[in-house]
Structure formats: structure tokens, C-alpha cells
């Protein structure tokens, strides 16, 4: 639900373009009803990540004086008009617009407007919004330089910007945008500390997702799952809340909302045992081989294994607490199957095929994205540390604490001969180029003490040029 204020030049008409077909992806269909009593409503069905449909309602603060169709946009199921309206916005030429979305109906979107912002007090709505954010961000007190505080509170704002509430005002709270692969390590636990009153509703929304999709969230948008990442990391978020005693109806551990933890366990167990149409689950293969053979599971086989092992370890903790001894034993044992892909001759957790043979050739420096690769958005060095559930066993496999410490400084490893390094290996090359360094130096050393510049780049657009740069490093 949003309220906009538009201030137009006094010598120009107050006009708005209504285009329900606009989207980042392809529109299947879009309908818009004629304006009536300053209100417009309609429906959009679109492709995307994933595809979804929604209903909308708009309300304008002034009567239209002119309405004209400027273009008819073709969709898969017909045409939809793009309409420009001009309004009598008064002497100040200021126009207000309310916008509401609903996943159920246009009537639901209109009810959201009537309940959440019934009037036109823009300054009052703004002040209430600012006060709510001030209270939320004010839960963290910090000292530091201005740039440090700016970074901290911007990060906290991003933390609280999602998950998104997608339910109508007359429904129980339903949240989506659970990008669990990105958030389960830090954001998920932080919600239980900073915003515990929201956590039970988050968990119940995940259980709603199971009821409506057949499995717990992987990566959800608007109540649907795009299944784009590995693992099912709603599981650790559910287990974390359970082990902390949340969702028991007490205000100190939530908003008084209860979670049916026995149902939650059945959702966890089923999600981690059955594929249910998820193309990155393949639990039948995991249970047969004890790992994901790269000749059967073509993409991200090592990362899938490591992420699944962590989920299994979390499930084992929940099963133990609930007295589900047989389930606890199963998940505890499966959480250790990453050891089947640990290669003591190289010191890496790496891919092997259905016959037990290691992938050859093997380049631990090779970074990949999500397809035609063994590792997700990383390389063997990155993923070697993804045994968060059992670091002691990992240290043991690496040869003890001293050997593990040496492995941690992998950028100082010596090459036996000049090695060609692709630029893709040195930055993220994913999502946003702002995350990638534009000015950087690459240094090499033979002794770890004396370093020389091998390559340097200034004002380099890492994302667009990620597959173009290559250089030879001599160590």
C-alpha cells in the first residue's frame, strides 16, 4: 500500500500514465477497468522469476478532465490500453495517488486502501512511516564514524525491508520474498534478536508455503518459489526459531502468534526426504550414492551436497528435541556424507562421478556461477569451508588446526608454473556490478613477505567485462 504526491509545474497539466502491462518480464495478460469515482482497478498475469498474477487498485485525489489511450500493448491474451489522464489538481497543481496490490482480488486491493490509508494526509502518513522506521532501526545503538553508522543503518534498513507482507488486511499475516540461500546465515538469526515479534508469522508463512506448494521455501517471491538456489534454507531458520523457544504464544518470544511445531517438523522432514517436483532436490540420488555424482547431477553437485548436509544437521537437532530418535539418526548420518567427497590427496571437497572417480582435470581456482559447474558462485577454496555444522571434523580432515590455518591463506599459495588467471575468478560477477571492485591490484609473492604487482586495473567494469580479461601470473 503506497501513497504518492506529485507536484507539477503550474504551467503544465497534471497528468499520469496508467500502464498495467509494464513489467520487467513478459506479460501474459492485463486488464484495467474504466475509471469510476476516481478509482481504477485491474488484473495482471505475468511471466517472471517466478511468474505470478496480482490485482491492483488505484485511487486519485482529483477528478480527471481528459483521458486518452496513447497505445495498445499486445500481450499473449490480447491487448491492453496505456492511458494518459489529465486532472484538475487545483491551484497548487498537486496530485495524490494511492496504489494497492492484492494476490486475491481487485476488491481485496480496494479494501486495503480503505483500511490502511483512508484519507489524503500525505505528511501524516510520511511522519508515521518515519517514526516506525526510527523505532525499528533504533533497536540497535552504535558508535562510530558517520560513514560507518551510515553503512550500518543502511544495512539494517535492508534487513527489515524484507520479507514482504503479501496478505490483504482481512487475512492472517502472510509473508514472502524468502531468499533463504542469501539470508539464513546472518539475517535469519538476526530477526530472532532484533525483530522477534515477526518471526512466528515468518515461520507460519513458510508452513503456508508448504501447504500450497508441497515443500518449504527455497527462494520465494509473491508466494511462489523460483527454486533457483541449492539447499532448502528455510529449514535452518525454522529450526533456529524452534530451538530458541519462539512461537509459543508468549510475547517475549514473538507477537503472541503460535507455531504448530509438530506440523513444522513434518514439513521439514517431508521437504528433506521427498523431491516433490523440485529440480534441485534429487534426494533419491543423494540417498543412493551418498553424494551427488557429477555425471548424473550436472550442475553444482558439490555445493548441493554441502548445503544439504547443513540442512540435515539442523533437522537432526530439531528431531532430537522432539524425541524423533529414528529421524534424528537418519539426518545426523546424512549430514556427514560430505566426507565422501573429501579428497585427502588434494585437501579439497570436490566432485566425483557415479563410479566414485574424481573429476579430472580439477582446478580449485576455477570460479563458476550456477550451471555446468561443481560449485555455486564460487570455487573449491570457497566451498571447502562450508561445513558449518561440524568444523571440528573438517579441521580433522584437513590435517589438524595448523594445516587448516595454512589452507585459509589460499591466496598466498605458490604456483608451480606460470598460471593463466581469468578475471572472473577475482570478483563476484553476479547481480550488481557495484559490489565488484573498479580499482584493484593483484599482487604475487614467492615467500609471502615480498610482494610485487602482477596486474592492476583502474575504473574497470567488472560485470560487463568479466569474461574478457585474462592475464598470466608468475610466482
C-alpha positions in Angstrom: 0.0 0.0 0.0 1.6 3.3 -1.1 0.6 7.0 -1.2 2.3 9.2 -3.7 2.4 13.0 -4.0 3.1 14.6 -7.4 3.8 18.3 -7.7 3.5 19.5 -11.3 4.8 22.8 -12.8 2.0 25.3 -12.5 2.0 25.9 -16.3 1.8 22.2 -17.1 -1.1 19.8 -17.0 -1.2 17.4 -14.0 -1.1 14.1 -16.0 -0.4 10.4 -15.2 0.2 7.4 -17.5 -1.6 4.3 -16.5 0.1 1.2 -18.0 -0.8 -2.1 -16.3 1.2 -4.1 -18.9 4.5 -2.7 -17.7 6.8 -5.3 -16.2 10.4 -6.5 -16.1 9.4 -9.6 -17.9 6.7 -10.7 -20.4 3.0 -10.1 -19.6 0.6 -12.9 -20.3 -2.5 -10.7 -19.8 -3.6 -7.5 -18.3 -7.0 -5.9 -17.7 -7.9 -2.5 -16.5 -11.4 -1.2 -15.7 -12.6 2.3 -16.7 -12.0 4.9 -14.0 -15.0 5.4 -11.7 -15.3 7.7 -8.7 -11.6 8.5 -9.1 -10.7 4.8 -8.8 -9.2 2.3 -11.2 -8.7 -1.4 -10.7 -7.4 -4.3 -12.8 -5.5 -7.6 -13.0 -2.1 -8.6 -14.3 -0.8 -12.1 -15.1 2.9 -12.2 -16.0 5.9 -14.4 -16.6 8.9 -13.9 -14.5 11.1 -15.2 -11.7 8.7 -16.9 -11.0 5.6 -16.0 -12.9 2.7 -14.7 -10.9 -0.6 -12.8 -11.0 -1.9 -9.9 -9.0 -4.8 -7.5 -8.7 -4.4 -3.7 -8.2 -6.4 -0.7 -7.2 -5.6 3.0 -7.6 -7.3 6.0 -6.2 -6.6 9.6 -7.3 -7.3 12.7 -5.3 -8.8 14.8 -8.2 -11.3 14.3 -11.0 -9.9 13.6 -14.5 -10.5 16.2 -17.2 -9.0 14.3 -20.1 -8.4 10.6 -20.7 -6.9 9.3 -23.9 -5.4 6.0 -25.0 -1.9 6.6 -26.3 -1.1 3.0 -27.2 -2.5 -0.5 -27.1 0.1 -3.0 -25.8 -0.1 -6.6 -27.1 0.0 -9.4 -24.6 -0.3 -13.1 -25.0 -4.0 -13.0 -24.4 -5.0 -9.7 -26.1 -4.3 -6.0 -26.0 -4.3 -3.6 -23.0 -4.5 0.2 -23.3 -1.9 2.6 -22.0 -4.0 5.6 -20.9 -3.0 9.2 -20.1 -5.3 11.1 -17.7 -5.1 14.8 -17.0 -6.5 16.0 -13.7 -7.9 19.2 -12.2 -5.2 19.4 -9.4 -6.1 22.8 -8.0 -4.1 26.0 -7.8 -1.0 24.3 -6.4 -1.2 21.6 -9.2 -0.6 18.8 -6.6 -1.9 15.3 -7.2 -2.1 12.4 -4.8 -2.3 8.7 -5.8 -2.9 5.6 -3.7 -1.7 2.3 -5.0 -2.6 -1.1 -3.6 -1.8 -4.7 -4.7 -3.6 -7.9 -3.8 -2.9 -11.6 -4.6 -6.6 -12.4 -4.3 -8.8 -9.8 -6.0 -9.4 -6.2 -7.0 -11.9 -6.0 -4.2 -9.1 -7.0 -1.8 -6.9 -4.3 -3.2 -9.6 -1.7 -2.7 -10.2 -2.9 0.9 -6.5 -2.4 1.6 -6.8 1.2 0.5 -9.9 1.9 2.7 -8.3 0.3 5.8 -4.7 1.4 5.6 -4.8 4.9 4.2 -8.4 6.1 4.2 -7.5 9.8 3.9 -5.1 12.1 2.0 -2.8 13.3 4.8 0.5 12.7 3.0 2.6 14.4 5.6 0.9 12.4 8.4 1.5 9.1 6.6 5.1 10.1 6.0 5.6 11.0 9.6 4.1 7.8 10.8 6.3 5.8 8.4 9.4 7.6 9.6 8.5 7.1 13.2 8.1 3.3 12.6 11.4 3.1 10.9 13.1 5.2 13.6 11.8 2.8 16.2 12.9 -0.3 14.3 16.4 0.9 13.4 16.7 2.5 16.9 16.8 -1.0 18.4 20.5 -1.0 17.6 22.7 1.5 19.3 26.1 2.0 17.8 29.1 4.4 17.9 31.5 5.1 15.1 32.4 7.5 12.3 29.5 8.9 10.2 30.3 6.7 7.2 30.3 3.6 9.5 27.0 4.5 11.0 25.5 5.2 7.6 26.6 1.8 6.4 25.3 0.0 9.5 21.9 1.6 9.5 21.5 1.2 5.7 22.2 -2.5 6.2 19.6 -2.7 9.0 17.1 -1.0 6.7 17.8 -3.6 4.0 17.4 -6.3 6.6 13.9 -5.1 7.6 12.8 -4.3 4.1 12.0 -8.0 3.5 10.3 -10.5 3.9 7.3 -8.7 2.4 3.8 -8.9 3.8 1.6 -10.0 0.8 -1.7 -10.7 2.6 -4.8 -8.4 2.4 -6.0 -6.6 5.5 -8.7 -9.1 6.2 -6.3 -12.1 6.1 -3.8 -13.6 8.5 -0.3 -12.2 8.0 1.4 -13.9 5.1 5.0 -13.1 4.2 7.0 -13.9 1.1 10.4 -13.0 -0.5 12.2 -15.5 1.5 15.6 -15.5 -0.3 16.8 -18.2 2.1 20.1 -19.1 0.5 21.2 -15.5 0.9 19.8 -14.8 4.3 19.9 -18.0 6.5 23.4 -17.4 7.9 23.0 -13.9 9.2 19.6 -12.2 8.5 17.6 -15.2 9.7 19.2 -15.4 13.2 19.3 -11.6 13.5 15.5 -11.4 13.0 15.1 -13.6 16.1 17.2 -11.0 18.1 16.1 -7.6 16.7 12.5 -8.3 15.5 11.3 -11.4 17.4 7.7 -10.3 17.1 7.7 -11.0 13.4 9.4 -14.4 13.5 6.3 -16.6 14.3 4.5 -15.1 11.3 7.6 -15.8 9.1 7.5 -19.4 10.2 3.8 -19.8 9.7 4.2 -18.3 6.3 6.7 -20.9 5.4 4.3 -23.6 6.6 1.6 -22.0 4.4 4.1 -22.3 1.5 4.4 -26.0 2.2 0.6 -26.5 2.2 0.3 -24.6 -1.1 3.5 -25.8 -2.9 4.3 -29.1 -1.4 7.7 -28.1 0.1 9.2 -25.5 2.4 10.5 -22.3 0.8 13.7 -22.4 -1.3 13.6 -18.8 -2.8 10.1 -17.3 -2.8 8.5 -14.3 -4.5 4.8 -13.3 -4.1 4.1 -16.7 -2.6 5.7 -18.8 -5.3 9.0 -20.5 -5.5 11.6 -19.9 -8.2 13.8 -22.8 -6.8 16.9 -21.0 -8.1 19.4 -21.9 -5.4 20.7 -25.0 -3.7 19.6 -26.3 -0.3 16.3 -25.6 1.5 17.5 -23.0 3.9 14.1 -22.2 5.3 14.9 -25.3 7.4 17.7 -23.7 9.5 15.5 -20.6 10.0 12.7 -22.8 11.3 14.9 -24.9 13.5 16.6 -21.8 14.9 13.3 -20.3 16.0 12.2 -23.6 17.4 15.3 -24.1 19.5 15.0 -20.6 20.8 11.5 -21.3 22.1 9.7 -18.9 19.7 6.1 -19.2 18.5 4.8 -20.5 21.8 2.3 -17.7 22.3 4.4 -15.6 24.7 5.0 -12.0 23.8 8.7 -12.2 24.7 9.3 -14.7 22.0 7.1 -13.3 19.3 3.9 -11.4 18.9 1.7 -13.9 20.7 1.3 -15.9 17.5 1.7 -19.7 17.9 3.5 -22.1 15.6 2.5 -25.7 15.4 5.9 -27.2 15.8 4.8 -30.8 15.2 3.4 -29.7 11.9 6.6 -27.7 11.3 8.6 -30.9 11.9 6.6 -32.9 9.4 7.1 -30.1 6.8 10.9 -30.2 7.5 11.0 -34.0 7.3 9.0 -34.3 4.1 10.8 -31.4 2.4 14.2 -33.1 3.1 13.1 -36.6 2.1 11.0 -36.1 -1.0 11.7 -34.3 -4.2 8.2 -33.1 -4.9 8.9 -31.5 -8.2 12.0 -29.6 -7.1 14.6 -29.8 -9.8 17.5 -29.2 -7.4 16.4 -31.7 -4.7 17.4 -35.2 -6.2 17.2 -36.8 -2.7 16.8 -40.2 -4.3 20.2 -39.8 -5.9 21.7 -38.5 -2.7 20.4 -41.4 -0.7 21.6 -43.9 -3.3 25.2 -42.7 -3.7 25.7 -40.7 -0.5 26.6 -37.7 -2.7 25.5 -36.1 -6.0 27.5 -37.7 -8.8 28.5 -35.0 -11.3 27.7 -37.3 -14.3 24.1 -37.5 -13.1 23.6 -34.1 -11.4 25.2 -31.9 -13.9 25.2 -28.6 -12.1 26.5 -27.6 -8.6 26.9 -31.2 -7.4 29.4 -30.3 -4.6 27.5 -27.2 -3.4 24.3 -29.1 -3.4 25.8 -31.8 -1.2 27.3 -29.3 1.3 24.2 -27.2 1.6 22.0 -30.3 2.0 24.4 -31.6 4.7 23.9 -28.4 6.7 20.1 -28.6 6.4 20.2 -32.2 7.5 22.3 -31.3 10.6 19.6 -28.7 11.5 16.9 -31.2 11.0 18.7 -33.7 13.3 18.8 -31.1 16.1 15.0 -30.5 15.8 14.3 -34.2 15.7 16.4 -34.8 18.8 14.5 -32.1 20.7 11.1 -33.5 19.7 12.2 -37.1 20.6 12.1 -38.3 17.0 15.1 -40.6 17.5 15.0 -42.5 14.3 14.7 -39.3 12.2 17.5 -37.7 14.2 19.8 -40.7 13.4 19.0 -40.5 9.7 19.6 -36.8 9.3 22.7 -36.9 11.6 24.3 -39.6 9.5 23.3 -37.9 6.1 24.7 -34.6 7.3 28.2 -36.2 7.3 28.1 -37.5 3.7 30.2 -34.6 2.6 33.1 -36.6 3.7 32.6 -38.9 0.8 33.6 -36.1 -1.5 36.6 -35.0 0.5 39.8 -35.9 -1.4 42.8 -36.2 1.0 45.3 -36.1 -1.9 44.3 -32.5 -2.8 42.7 -31.4 0.5 39.5 -30.3 -1.2 35.9 -31.3 -1.1 35.4 -32.0 -4.8 33.2 -33.7 -7.4 33.1 -37.4 -8.1 31.1 -39.4 -10.6 28.7 -42.3 -10.1 31.7 -44.8 -10.3 33.5 -42.9 -7.5 36.0 -41.3 -9.8 37.2 -37.7 -9.2 36.6 -35.1 -11.8 39.7 -34.7 -13.9 41.1 -32.2 -14.7 40.4 -30.4 -11.4 41.2 -26.7 -11.0 40.5 -25.5 -7.4 40.8 -21.8 -8.6 38.1 -22.1 -11.2 35.1 -20.0 -10.2 31.7 -20.7 -11.7 28.1 -19.4 -11.4 25.3 -22.0 -11.3 25.4 -24.0 -14.5 27.9 -26.5 -16.0 29.9 -26.4 -12.8 30.5 -28.2 -9.5 30.3 -25.1 -7.2 27.7 -22.4 -6.9 29.1 -18.9 -7.3 32.5 -19.8 -6.0 35.3 -22.3 -6.3 36.8 -25.2 -4.3 38.7 -22.9 -2.0 35.5 -21.1 -1.0 33.3 -24.1 -0.6 35.9 -26.1 1.4 34.8 -24.2 4.5 31.1 -24.9 4.1 30.9 -27.5 6.9 29.5 -25.1 9.5 27.7 -27.9 11.3 30.9 -29.8 12.1 34.0 -27.6 11.9 36.0 -30.0 14.2 35.6 -32.8 11.7 36.5 -30.5 8.8 39.7 -29.5 10.7 40.5 -33.2 11.3 40.1 -33.9 7.6 42.3 -31.0 6.6 45.1 -32.5 8.8 44.6 -30.6 12.1 44.4 -27.0 13.1 47.8 -26.0 11.7 47.1 -27.4 8.3 43.7 -25.8 8.3 45.2 -22.4 9.1 47.6 -22.8 6.2 44.7 -23.6 3.9 42.8 -20.5 5.0 45.5 -18.2 3.4 45.0 -19.8 0.0 45.7 -16.6 -1.9 49.3 -16.9 -0.9 49.7 -20.4 -2.4 52.6 -20.8 -4.8 52.0 -21.9 -8.4 54.4 -24.4 -9.7 54.5 -22.7 -13.1 53.1 -19.5 -14.7 49.3 -19.8 -14.5 46.6 -18.1 -16.6 44.0 -16.4 -14.4 40.7 -15.3 -15.7 39.3 -12.0 -14.3 36.1 -13.9 -13.4 38.0 -15.5 -10.6 38.6 -12.4 -8.7 35.2 -10.8 -8.2 31.6 -11.6 -7.8 30.4 -11.3 -11.4 26.8 -11.7 -10.2 23.8 -9.5 -9.6 25.3 -6.0 -9.2 28.4 -4.5 -10.6 28.5 -2.1 -7.6 29.7 -5.0 -5.5 32.7 -5.5 -7.7 36.0 -3.5 -7.3 36.6 -1.0 -10.0 40.1 -0.2 -8.8 42.2 -3.1 -7.7 45.7 -4.5 -7.7 46.7 -8.2 -7.9 49.9 -9.0 -6.1 52.1 -12.1 -6.2 54.8 -13.4 -3.9 57.1 -16.3 -3.7 57.8 -16.0 0.1 54.7 -14.4 1.5 56.8 -11.4 2.6 57.9 -9.6 -0.5 55.1 -8.8 -2.9 55.0 -7.4 -6.4 52.2 -6.1 -8.5 51.2 -8.6 -11.2 48.3 -6.7 -12.6 46.3 -3.5 -11.8 43.1 -2.2 -13.1 41.5 1.3 -12.7 37.9 2.2 -13.5 37.2 -1.4 -14.6 33.6 -2.5 -15.1 34.0 -6.0 -13.7 30.5 -7.3 -14.5 30.3 -6.4 -18.2 33.9 -7.4 -18.8 34.1 -10.4 -16.6 34.7 -12.9 -19.3 37.1 -10.8 -21.3 40.0 -10.1 -19.0 42.8 -12.7 -18.7 46.5 -12.3 -17.7 49.4 -14.6 -16.8 50.7 -14.5 -13.3 54.3 -15.6 -12.5 55.0 -16.6 -8.9 
